[in-house]
Amino acid sequence: MDRNTFTGLFLIMIILAGSFYFFRPSEAEMKKARETERLDSLKKAGVTPVQKDTTKTAAIANPAVDSLALKGPFGTAITGTESNTILENENLLITLSNKGGKISSVEIKGQKTFSGKPLVLFAGSENKFGLNLNAAGKVINTNDLYFTPAKTGNTVTMRANYGANAYVEYVYDLKALSNKVAFNVNLVGLQQVIAGNNIGLNWQTTLLQQEKSIESEHRYSAPYYKYLDGDVNHLSVSKDEKEELSKGKIQWFSFKQHFFSASLISKQAFEKGSLEVKIPTAPGQVKFYDANMQLPYAHTANQTYEMEFYFGTNKFSALKAQGYDLEQQVDMGYWPLKYINRFIVLPVFNFLNSFGWNYGLIILVLTILLKVALSPLTYKSYLSMAKMRVLKPEMDEIKAKVGEDNPTLVQQEYLKLYKKAGVNPLGGCLPMVLQLPLVMAFFFFFPNLFELRGESFLWMKDLSTYDEFIKFGVKIPFIGDHLSLMCVLMTVSTLIMTYFNNQVSGATGQMKYIGYIMPIIFLGVLNSYPAGLNYYYFLANLMTFGQQFLIRKMVDDEKIHALIQQNKARPADEKKKKSKFQQRLDDYMRQQQQAKK
């Protein structure tokens, strides 16, 4: 490098360094830019920062208010400055806002989101709660009024004044170690002001994403409700829906997420109401819920409504401890699956959980117990398939003798052979059908089991969601944006088991290959399901294969063949009276044969 080139480069470096120094933004400008960036990111996620310090208030620019409005109903409560009050115990951190006198956000202590942040059920301006009052010919929603807070211990009173000795009052009380917030509404001195015999209560909020897979949260999130003398029901989990609740008084309704719920219980019951659910498109938002309920109003000087909020986990035992059948929000499957899960699987799981074992070990022991209980059915199924395999050469002879162009006669000859040999062709299917409800019950049990949330085993960091063996970065049809290693292992084990089952049953033709289709379909379906569920199916496949291996060592095909020949040689069997079912089946086969001739 010559001298002139070096000098030129040196001067350019000095100019660049000087420009960075003299034209750099000030500290105030950098701070402002960082704050703007933070607020933009929160806005995109649908989250509004919550102020937890009760000594500070966030001043909000008040819109211009008509002077006539200030003289109208609740005129003194129309304007104000928003501030927060905190209610807190060992389980909950609740932020109350004087704007609407409502609970503006709820944090579940001891729980974290999948990304490790504090778990906040809802927060921000999208959470609205208030009474709709028809006062002095005008509908007023208390969500828009400014209440005056007063805190005594762990009790907060919010009051919005209508006039002298006339007001709306909310009283919140949070006991120690509780997930319930007692909520009383007092309407004092408004008997001549409020028109009508009902008061509307509106609560709407957008629940925020807590888990790794928002698709999974969509799958298990919905508004639930219970009539006073009825069962627990819910709206759609997969689409937008609105439902009018007019079949009776409503005891409670709940904004349920996958593993957490926000519920409101009315001790006097709501007269009627409506619930609505929408699936938002904004990132980080799971479901939008809107509830409108009607409370009876008796026009007394002091009307009180006693209610309770529940904010907490969807752990079955925790919900059951609250009463009111809240535990029925945990989806245990359809009948009879939910009874199998509630009265068989769950008690056994809780018993194993009492030992303090790792949940991977608990699932292993639970699978072993299930397989041991079903082993008699497994043995009968295998034995029946072995008999069919031994009979296959004779069945092939019948098919060759009668001809494939006469399937009705072939089936009739098959039935005669089954009867002579003492073999039930459905003997291998019936035991499998009897096992199916238990197998299907686990399909609902593990995805809704709160205990698995955040629990790791081997390479699986969280048994309540899928494990990512490969992450593609883009969504691939049928598979998704990832590949679950446990789901792959489950699929491979199912394919191997299908191969050996074909060897046992002697399946040929199309039947030989049909069994390989379902495992491939399950790979696409279960790839996004919890690792705990795929782990159970993987273990079940291994144990079934082990059982069949042992049974195969115990069952001798030659002895089965000898037994079948012995049954065929018994003339008494031919003289046995046919059952009504067998008689109808023979008549049907005979009619089909005659019709064909």
N, C-alpha and C positions, 0 to 999 in steps of 0.2 A: 504494500500500500504506500503510495507516494505521499509527500508532505501536504500537498494541497487537498487531497482526498481526506486525509486524517483530520485536517483543520476544519473542513466543511462538515464532517460528521460530528465533530466535537461541538461546533456552534449549534447544530440542529438539536443535539442533546440538551444543551444549555437552554435553548428556547423552549423546548418541550417541558423541561423541568420547571422553568419559570412560569409557564402558562398554567401547569397543574397547581402550582403554589398560589399564584395571585388570583386565579379564577375558580378556586375550589369553593364549594358551598359552605356557608357558615354552619356552626353547630346547631343553631336554631332551625335552619332550613333542612338539615339532615334529620333532625328529630321529627320535624313536621312530616317529612317524606316517609319516614319509618312508620309513624302513626297512621298516615293515610293508607299505606300498604297493608297494615294490620287490620284496619277497619274494612278495607275492601275484601280481604280474604275471609273475614268473619261474615261479611254480608253475603258473599257467594255461598258460604256454608249454611246460611240461614240462622246464624247465632248472633245474639246481641250480648255484649259484655255485661256481666252482672256486678253491681256495686255491693260489696259485702260489708263495708264499713258504715255502721249506723250513724256515725258522727258527721258523715259527709253526705251532701245531697247533690243530685245532678240537676242543675237548673235547665229547664226546657222553655224554649221561647213560646209564650202564650199567644195564641191567635187572638185577633181582635174579637171582642165579645159585644154583642148588642146590649145596650143598657137596659132594654126591656127584659132581656133574658136573665139579667142579674136580679131582677125583681120578681121573676117567675118561680116555678117549682125548683127547689134546690139551687136557687140563684147563688147562694154563698159558696156552693161546692163546685160551681162550673169551672172556675179558674183556680190555679194553684201552682206550686212547684213540686215536681215529683221527687220523692225520697223513698229510701228502702229501710225496712226493719227486719232483723234477723231472728228466726226461731231455730234453735239447734239442740239436738241431743246426741246420743252416741250413734244413732243410725241415720239421721237426716240433718241436712242443712237447708232450711227453707227461707227463701227471700220473699218478703211481703212488700208490695208497693202501695203507697197511699193513693196512687192513681187507680181507681177502681176498688181499692181496699182488698185486692186479690193476691193470691200466691203467684208471683211472677216467675219463679224458677224453683226447682227441686233438685238437690244433689243427694245421691245415695252414697253414704259414707261406706268405706271399706270395699267399694267396687270401682273398677276402672273400665274404660272402654278398651277395645282391642288394641288401640294404639297407645294405651297407657295413660290416658288423660282422665281427670275426674269425671265420673259418670253423672251427667246432668240430663234428666228426663226431658225437660222442656225449658225454654228461656226466651226472653225477648218479647217484642211487641206482637208477635203472632199468637201469643197466648192471651186469650180474652176470657173473662169470667165476670158475670154480672146478672142482676135481676132486671127484668123488663117490667116497669111500673107504669100503669096508665094513671097519671096524676094530673089533675086539673085539665083534662082534655088533651094531654100531651104524653106520648110514650117516651119514657126516660129509661136509658140503660145505665145502671150504676157503674158499669165499666168505664164510663166517661167522666165520672164524678171524682172529686178529690176528697178523700177521707182524712179524718184527724186520728193519728195513731196514738195509742197509750199502751205501754208495756209494763206488766207486773210479773216478775219471775219468768216463767215460760208460757205466759198467757198474753196475747196481744188483742186489743180491742180497736177496731176501726169504725169510725162514726162519720156519717154524712148527714148534716143538718138540713131539714126542710124548713123549719121555723122553730119558734119557741116550743120546747117540750115535744117536738115531733122530729123523728130522725130514723135513718136506717143504720143498723149496727151489725157488724160482723165480729164474732168472738172466736179466736183461734187458740187452742190449747194443746200443747205437745208434751206428753208425759215422757219420763225417762225410759230408755230402752224400748221405745215403741216406734212402730212404723205407721201408726194411725194419728191423724190430727183431728181432734174434736172441732167441729165447725157448727156454731149456732148463728142463726140469722134472727135478729130481733127487729120487728117493725113496730115502732112506738109512736102513738098519737097520730096515726095516718088513716084511721078508720073512716074519716070523712073525706079523705083526699083521694085514696085509691079507689078506682072504679072496677067493677067486675068481681067475680067470685074466684078468680084464679090469678096467680102471679107466675110469669115465665122466668125460668132459670136457663141461662145460656152459658155453655162452656165450649170453647173451641181452641184447639192447639195443634201444633205440628211437632210430632215426636222425632227426635234426632237419632241418627245412626249410632249404634253402640258396638255392633259386631263387625267381624271381618267382611262378611258377605251381606250386602244390602239386599240381594235377591233372596237370601235365606230369611232375613228379617221380614221382607214382604210376605213370604210364604206362611209365616206364623204370627202375623200381626193383624188384629181386627178389633172393632168395638164389640164388647160383650155386654149383655144385660140379663136381668132376671126379673120376671114377674113375681109378685108377692106370693102367689100360690102356684107357681109354675117352675119349669126347668130353666136352666141357663142356655141362652142362645147367643148367636153372634152374626155379624154381617159378613159379607164376602171378604176373603183374604186376597183375591186375585184381581178385583176390578172395583171401579167406583160404584157406590151403592148408597141409597137412602131408604130408610124404612120407618114407617109410622108405627109407633107402639101404642096400640089402642085396645088390646085384648084384656086389659086389666091394670091394676096398680103396679107400678114398677118399684121394686125394692132397691135396686142399685144398677149402675152402669159403669163400664170400665173402658179406659183407653189402653188396650193391651198391646205391648210389644212382644218380641220373641221371649225375652227372659225377664222383663220388668213390666209393671203395670201402674197406672194411675187411676184409682177408682173413687167413686163418690157414692156413699150409702146414705139413704134417707130413712130415718127411723119412723117417720109418719108415712112414707112411701109417696112417690110421685103419682099424680092422677093419670097422666098420659104423657106422651112425648114423642120425639123422633130422634133418630141417630143417622149420621152420615159419615161416610169414609171416602177419601180421595187419595189417589197415589200421586204425590207431587213429582215434578221432573227436576227440581233443583238438587244438586249434589248434597249429600249428607242428611237428607230428609227422608224419613221412612213412610209415614202416613200422616195425612191431615184428617183430624176428627172434629166433628161438630155435633153437640148434643143440645137439644132444646126440650126442657121438661116443664111440666105444669104442676104448681103447688096450690093446694086449696087455700083460699083466703076468707076468713070468717068475719072480717070487719070488727074486730075487737080492739080495745085500746092498746093491748100489748100482744102481738102475734109472734110466736116463737117457733122456729123450725130447727129441729136437732138433726145434724148430719155428721158424717165422718168421712175424711179422706183416707185412703190407703195408698201409700207410696212405697214400693219395695219390689222384691224379687218375685218371680213366678215359681219359686220352689214349692213343691206340692205341700209339704208339711207346714211351711210358713203361711201359705194362703189358707190352709185348713184351720190353722190356729186363730185366724181372724174371724171365722164364722161366716154366716150368710152364703155358704156354698161357693165362696170365691175360688176354691181349688179346682172347680170345674172349668176354669179358664184354661187349665193345662190340658192340651189336646192329647188324650190317651187313645184316640182312634174311635172307629164306629163299633156298634154292637156286633158281636160280643167282645171285640178286642179291648174295649175300654175296661170291661169287667175283669178280663184276664190280667191286664196291666195293673189295675187298682188293687185287686185282691190276691193276686198271686205274685206277679213279677216285682212290683214295688215293695211289698213286705220283705221278700227275699233279698232284694237289693239293699234295703235299709238295714237288715240284719247283718249282711256282709260289710256294709259301710261302718257299722259300729265297731269293727275291729281296727279301723284306722288304716286300712291297706291303701295302696295306690289304686286308682280307678282302673288302670289297665289290668291289674291282678284281679280286681273285683269282677270285671267283665269276663275274664277267663274262668273264674270259679263259677259264675252264673251260667256260662255256656256249658260247662261240664255237668252241672246239676240238671240242666235242661235235657242234655243228651242222655244222661243216665235215666231220667224219668221217661224218656221217649224210646228207650232201647228196645222194649218189647215190641213196639210198633215197627221199629226199624228191622228187627229180626223177621217179623212176619212178612214185611214187604219184600225183603231179600229172598226169603224162602219161596214166596209165590213167584218171583221173577225167575228163580232157579228152576222151578217146576215147568214154567213156560218155556224155558230154554231147552230142557230135556225133551219136551214134547215137540219142539220145532221140526225135527226130521219127519215125524209122522204127519205134522200139519203140511209140510211141503209135499209129501206123497199124496195127501188128499187133494191139494191144490192142483197137482199135476194130473191126477186121475180125473177129477171133475172138470177141470178147465177154468181158465181165468175169465172166460166170457160168461160165466154163470155164478156171480158173487153171492147171490142169495143161497144157492145150494151149497156153496163152499162154507158159508157161515153156519148153515144148518148142520153140516157134517162136523164142523169144528165144535159146535155145542154138544153133539153126541159124544165126541172124543173127550171133551172136558168132563162130561157127566160120568163116562166110564172110568176115567182116570182119577176122578175125585178132585179135580183142579178147578179153582174159581179164577176166571180170567181177570176179574177185578180185584183179586186179592192183593196185588202189588200196588194198586192205586188207592184203595180205601185207607190203609195206614198213612199214606202220604197226605191224603186229604185231611185226616184227623190231626196231623201235625201242622198243617198250614196255618190255622188261627194263631198258634203260638209263635210261629216264624213271623207272621205278619204283625203281630202285636209289638214286636221289637222295632219294627219300622216306624212306629209312632212313639215308642217309649224313649229311645236314645236321643232323637233330635229335640225332644221337649224336656229333657232331663237337665235341670239347672245345675246339678252337682258336677256335671262334666265341664262346665264353663271355666275356661282358663286352666284346666288340669292337663298336664303333659304326660306322655308315655312314649318311651323310645324316641324316635325322631319327630313324633307328632306333638307339636307345641300346645295345641288346644284340641281336646277330644270332642268339643262341641261344634267344631267347624272342620272344613276340609284341610288336608295337609298338601302343600304345594311341592310335588316332586320336580315338576317342570312348569315354569311360568312362561307362556307364549308372548305375552304383551298385547296380543290382539285376540279377539274372540274367533274361535274356529267352530264351524257348524258341528253340532252333535256333541262336541267335547267341552267347549267353553274356552276361557283364557288360561287354563292350567290343566295339569294332569296330576291326579292324586295317586301317590305310590300305594297306599293301602287299598284304594279302589282297584288298582291294577293287580295287586296280589289276590284280592278277592275274586276278580274276573278269571285270572289264570287258574286258581284253585277250582273254580266252578267248571271250567272247561275240562280240566283233568278228571274231575269227578264224573262229568257227563260221559267222558270216554270210557271209564271203567263201568259205569252203569249200562252202557250199550253192550259191553262185553258180557255183563251178567245176564241182561235180558235177552241178548241175541237179536237186538233190533237191526233191521236191514232196510234198504231203500230210503225213502224220504224220511221215515221216522228216525233213521240213524243220524240225520243231519239237523233235524228240527231242534234237538236239544242244544245245539251249539249256537243257535240264534239268540236265545234269551240272555245268556251271559254277556254277549256283545251289546245288547240293548241296555242291560243293567249298567254297563260301563259308562254309557252316556248319561243315564239317569242319575246314578249314584255318585258320579264324579264330583258333584258340588254338595253332596250330603256330608254330615259329620263323619270325621275319621273314626269316632267311637262306634258308629253303626257299621261301617265297612269292616272294622276290626272284628266285630261280633260275627258278621257273616263269614269272614275269613276263617275264624276259629271254628265256626260251626261246620264249614266244609272240611277242614282238616280232621275234625273229630268224627264226622260222618264217614269219611274215607277210612279212618282207623277202625271204626266199628265194622264196616263192611269187610275190611281185610281180616279181622278176627272171625267174623261170622263165616266168611268163605273158607277159613281153615277148619271150622267146625262142621260145615255142611259138605257132605259127600254126594256128588252127582250120581254115582253108581247106586248108592242106597236110595236116592230119590227115584231113580229110574226103576229100581226093583219094586219099590212101594207102589209106583204108578201101575206097573204091570200086574201086581197083585190085586190092586183095586179093579183093574179091567177084567180080571179073571173071575171075579165074584159074580155069579149069576143072580144072587139076591138083589144086587144093585139095580138090575134091569127091572125087577118087579116092584120096586119101591114106588109108592104113589107120588106122582108129580105134584109139585107145588102149583098154586094158582098162577104165580108169575111164570113158571116154566111152561105151564100149559098154554098160557096166552102167547108166550114167545114162540112155541112150536106151531101153534095155530097161525100166527102171523107169518112165519117162514113158509108154511104150507100154502097159504093164500097167495103169497108173493110168487111162489113157484108155479102155481096153477095159472095165475094171471099172465105170467110170462109165456107159458105154453099156449 
